[in-house]
């Protein structure tokens, strides 16, 4: 199975957020522009006191999953060593 982020993955991401994970999801449109406080277009997921913001439903689901997996200490992995990832040979994907 191969899956990549595309137009047809927004629906499943939103379904998981709203139905499976019980978040309230909203879309804030950048057209609501205020010169003093510019607002970017972004997706928002809210549950209790937790609020997540992202540029796509897929990214929003990813942030929720990060928080659910790591909790309030999610940021301690910001310096996770990724060098081994960049050294991998992607030719096996072809």
NORURLIN-V753707 format. One record per backbone hydrogen bond with DSSP energy under -0.5 kcal/mol. CO is the residue of the C=O (numbers start at 0). NH is the residue of the N-H. E is the energy in kcal/mol with one decimal. If there is no record, write none. Layout:
co;nh;e
CO;NH;E
CO;NH;E
This chain:
co;nh;e
5;8;-2.1
6;9;-0.7
8;12;-1.8
9;13;-2.7
10;14;-2.7
11;15;-2.5
12;16;-2.3
13;17;-2.8
14;18;-2.7
14;19;-1.2
15;20;-2.6
16;22;-2.9
22;24;-0.6
23;45;-2.6
25;43;-2.8
26;28;-0.6
27;41;-2.1
28;31;-1.8
30;32;-1.7
37;39;-0.5
41;27;-3.0
42;53;-2.2
43;25;-2.6
44;51;-2.4
45;23;-3.0
46;49;-2.1
49;46;-2.2
51;44;-2.1
53;42;-3.4
55;59;-2.4
56;60;-2.5
57;61;-1.9
58;62;-2.2
59;63;-2.2
60;64;-2.5
61;65;-2.3
62;66;-2.5
63;67;-2.8
64;68;-2.2
65;69;-2.5
66;70;-3.0
69;72;-1.0
70;73;-1.6
72;75;-1.9
73;76;-1.3
74;77;-1.9
76;79;-2.0
79;81;-0.6
81;84;-1.1
81;85;-1.4
82;86;-1.0
84;87;-1.0
87;89;-0.7
88;91;-0.8
89;92;-1.9
90;93;-1.3
